[in-house]
Amino acid sequence: MSIGHNAPGRLDLLAYQGDDHQVRVTLADVDTDAVLDPTGITWSAQIREASADSGAKVVAQMSIGFDGMTLVLNLPGAVSQALAYGPYVWDLQGMLAPGYQRTFLRGAITLPRQITL
């Protein structure tokens, strides 16, 4: 996914309730197509009922790993199971240097209810 210099990219997610969900993201500069090396950056991905400035609490935190130059965001089934059908929002932020945080992606996340237990 190509990213601009100031605004986060948008990526809406669909994660079935109770299932393990994985998102693989490779970030590239929109101007040069150069792939961003995600190592050495402190990453965070949170799911909330609304934006943080509305006072909405964090309902889930995605774990983040690496596969080469690709970020791997994981939402375990045990975590998605505990989430009610809702509208939710999420974002991916990176702490590039002390005091310099940037949001790379944001979007809505929908969790249809599971049928089979």
Residue frames as qw, qx, qy, qz and C-alpha x, y, z in Angstrom:
[[0.000, 0.891, 0.453, 0.000, 0.00, 0.00, 0.00],
 [0.409, 0.389, -0.023, 0.826, 1.40, 3.40, -0.96],
 [0.334, -0.740, -0.446, 0.377, 1.34, 6.08, 1.68],
 [0.224, 0.859, 0.079, 0.454, 1.41, 9.86, 1.39],
 [0.403, 0.328, -0.438, 0.733, 3.53, 12.18, 3.42],
 [0.175, -0.236, 0.384, -0.875, 0.89, 13.58, 5.77],
 [0.731, -0.093, 0.080, -0.671, -2.40, 11.71, 5.60],
 [0.447, -0.178, 0.873, -0.077, -2.86, 8.07, 6.59],
 [0.304, 0.035, -0.774, -0.554, -4.04, 5.60, 3.99],
 [0.685, -0.083, 0.274, -0.670, -7.50, 4.05, 4.39],
 [0.353, 0.121, -0.915, -0.152, -8.01, 0.31, 4.74],
 [0.709, -0.231, 0.164, -0.646, -11.40, -1.00, 5.87],
 [0.084, 0.247, -0.962, 0.083, -11.35, -4.49, 7.41],
 [0.818, -0.178, -0.180, -0.517, -13.82, -7.34, 7.70],
 [0.117, 0.325, -0.890, 0.297, -13.02, -9.78, 10.51],
 [0.684, -0.304, -0.540, -0.385, -15.48, -12.59, 11.22],
 [0.511, -0.612, 0.358, -0.486, -16.27, -12.84, 14.95],
 [0.879, -0.299, 0.357, -0.104, -14.39, -15.71, 16.61],
 [0.880, 0.389, 0.029, 0.269, -11.98, -16.25, 13.70],
 [0.552, -0.452, 0.197, 0.672, -8.28, -15.50, 13.67],
 [0.447, 0.874, 0.185, 0.049, -7.71, -12.53, 11.39],
 [0.605, -0.353, 0.252, 0.667, -4.42, -11.50, 9.81],
 [0.397, 0.912, 0.086, -0.054, -3.63, -8.44, 7.71],
 [0.718, -0.132, 0.240, 0.640, -0.35, -8.23, 5.82],
 [0.188, 0.971, 0.114, -0.090, 0.77, -4.73, 4.92],
 [0.659, -0.009, 0.164, 0.734, 3.78, -3.57, 2.94],
 [0.023, 0.921, 0.188, -0.340, 4.13, 0.21, 3.07],
 [0.608, 0.206, 0.307, 0.702, 5.67, 2.12, 0.19],
 [0.078, -0.486, -0.042, 0.869, 6.31, 5.82, -0.40],
 [0.521, 0.693, 0.455, -0.204, 3.67, 7.26, -2.74],
 [0.248, 0.881, -0.243, -0.322, 6.25, 9.31, -4.66],
 [0.094, 0.639, -0.744, -0.170, 9.08, 6.82, -5.09],
 [0.916, -0.004, -0.293, -0.273, 7.44, 3.40, -4.51],
 [0.292, 0.420, -0.763, 0.396, 10.34, 2.70, -2.13],
 [0.723, -0.417, -0.541, -0.104, 9.27, 0.11, 0.44],
 [0.309, -0.749, 0.335, -0.480, 9.43, 1.27, 4.06],
 [0.508, 0.126, -0.799, 0.296, 11.58, -0.91, 6.29],
 [0.582, -0.645, -0.237, -0.434, 9.26, -1.56, 9.26],
 [0.786, -0.260, -0.392, 0.401, 11.98, -2.81, 11.59],
 [0.391, 0.012, -0.243, 0.888, 13.25, -0.37, 14.19],
 [0.308, -0.346, -0.121, -0.878, 9.83, 1.31, 14.42],
 [0.124, 0.139, 0.837, -0.514, 7.57, 0.79, 17.43],
 [0.304, -0.210, -0.616, -0.696, 4.16, -0.18, 16.00],
 [0.236, 0.209, 0.723, -0.615, 0.70, -0.09, 17.54],
 [0.302, -0.198, -0.626, -0.691, -2.71, -1.04, 16.10],
 [0.169, 0.167, 0.713, -0.659, -5.83, -0.43, 18.16],
 [0.195, -0.448, -0.723, -0.489, -9.53, -1.04, 17.66],
 [0.069, 0.183, 0.485, -0.852, -12.01, 1.37, 19.28],
 [0.249, 0.626, 0.730, -0.115, -15.73, 2.03, 19.10],
 [0.254, 0.947, 0.169, 0.101, -14.99, 5.57, 17.91],
 [0.489, 0.626, -0.281, 0.538, -12.02, 7.90, 17.61],
 [0.579, -0.176, -0.531, 0.593, -9.79, 8.35, 20.65],
 [0.043, 0.158, -0.156, 0.974, -10.66, 12.03, 21.02],
 [0.566, -0.405, -0.345, -0.630, -14.28, 11.02, 21.65],
 [0.436, -0.466, 0.593, -0.491, -13.12, 9.19, 24.77],
 [0.938, 0.074, -0.190, -0.279, -13.82, 5.76, 23.29],
 [0.602, -0.552, 0.577, 0.010, -11.90, 3.02, 25.05],
 [0.265, 0.435, -0.814, -0.279, -9.62, 0.54, 23.31],
 [0.886, -0.054, 0.172, -0.427, -11.64, -2.65, 22.75],
 [0.960, 0.043, 0.182, 0.208, -8.80, -4.65, 21.19],
 [0.092, -0.800, 0.497, 0.324, -5.13, -4.37, 20.40],
 [0.912, 0.393, -0.113, -0.020, -3.73, -6.17, 17.35],
 [0.679, -0.491, 0.384, 0.387, -0.35, -7.84, 17.76],
 [0.504, 0.828, -0.197, -0.148, 2.19, -6.89, 15.12],
 [0.763, -0.296, 0.456, 0.350, 5.00, -8.97, 13.69],
 [0.221, 0.724, -0.426, -0.495, 7.20, -8.89, 10.61],
 [0.855, 0.188, 0.450, 0.176, 7.70, -11.07, 7.56],
 [0.558, 0.254, 0.263, 0.745, 10.65, -9.45, 5.83],
 [0.059, 0.053, 0.023, 0.997, 9.51, -5.95, 4.84],
 [0.428, -0.433, -0.545, -0.576, 5.85, -6.77, 5.50],
 [0.295, -0.224, 0.554, -0.746, 3.97, -5.93, 8.68],
 [0.422, -0.244, -0.848, -0.209, 1.73, -8.75, 9.91],
 [0.369, -0.258, 0.322, -0.833, -1.19, -7.56, 12.04],
 [0.350, -0.154, -0.923, -0.035, -2.98, -10.28, 14.00],
 [0.536, -0.274, 0.209, -0.771, -6.37, -10.28, 15.68],
 [0.041, 0.082, -0.990, 0.104, -6.68, -13.64, 17.46],
 [0.419, -0.371, -0.703, -0.440, -10.01, -15.46, 17.43],
 [0.416, -0.469, -0.657, 0.419, -10.26, -15.26, 21.22],
 [0.098, -0.306, -0.131, 0.938, -10.12, -11.47, 20.94],
 [0.272, -0.058, -0.463, -0.842, -12.54, -11.15, 18.00],
 [0.383, -0.384, -0.837, -0.068, -14.91, -13.57, 19.81],
 [0.269, -0.480, -0.550, 0.629, -15.19, -11.13, 22.71],
 [0.037, 0.166, -0.124, -0.978, -16.12, -8.19, 20.46],
 [0.434, 0.547, 0.614, -0.369, -19.80, -7.49, 19.94],
 [0.418, 0.542, 0.510, 0.520, -21.09, -6.73, 16.48],
 [0.228, -0.740, -0.268, 0.573, -20.41, -3.18, 16.22],
 [0.555, 0.773, -0.088, 0.294, -19.16, -0.42, 14.22],
 [0.686, -0.568, 0.101, 0.443, -15.50, -0.07, 15.12],
 [0.407, 0.881, -0.232, 0.073, -12.56, 1.96, 13.88],
 [0.869, -0.286, 0.128, 0.383, -8.90, 1.01, 13.86],
 [0.333, 0.907, -0.258, 0.023, -5.56, 2.51, 12.98],
 [0.898, -0.016, -0.057, 0.437, -1.91, 1.60, 12.63],
 [0.051, -0.980, 0.175, -0.080, 0.63, 3.96, 14.15],
 [0.848, 0.124, -0.206, 0.473, 4.39, 3.92, 14.19],
 [0.371, -0.897, 0.104, 0.219, 6.74, 5.68, 16.59],
 [0.737, 0.607, -0.107, 0.277, 9.49, 6.64, 14.15],
 [0.424, 0.325, -0.442, 0.720, 11.67, 8.39, 16.72],
 [0.260, -0.432, -0.645, 0.574, 11.16, 9.52, 20.30],
 [0.102, 0.553, 0.260, -0.785, 8.30, 12.03, 20.22],
 [0.322, 0.354, -0.446, -0.756, 7.54, 11.47, 16.52],
 [0.449, 0.210, 0.855, -0.150, 4.48, 9.30, 16.00],
 [0.308, 0.250, -0.449, -0.800, 2.71, 8.83, 12.68],
 [0.701, 0.250, 0.565, -0.356, -0.55, 7.17, 11.69],
 [0.088, -0.266, 0.768, 0.575, 0.03, 5.12, 8.54],
 [0.266, -0.250, -0.800, -0.477, -3.37, 3.46, 8.09],
 [0.320, 0.110, 0.546, -0.766, -6.87, 3.91, 9.43],
 [0.374, -0.094, -0.681, -0.622, -10.29, 2.58, 8.64],
 [0.739, -0.226, 0.156, -0.615, -13.49, 0.92, 9.75],
 [0.113, 0.176, -0.978, 0.022, -13.63, -2.67, 10.95],
 [0.747, -0.115, -0.105, -0.646, -16.76, -4.77, 10.71],
 [0.067, -0.223, 0.952, -0.199, -17.20, -7.99, 12.71],
 [0.701, -0.131, -0.391, -0.582, -20.15, -10.09, 11.50],
 [0.653, -0.381, 0.521, -0.396, -21.37, -12.47, 14.22],
 [0.109, 0.267, -0.945, -0.157, -20.24, -16.06, 13.98],
 [0.787, -0.089, -0.224, -0.568, -22.75, -18.87, 13.52],
 [0.898, -0.036, -0.432, 0.077, -20.82, -22.02, 14.33],
 [0.410, -0.807, 0.359, -0.229, -19.28, -22.25, 17.79]]
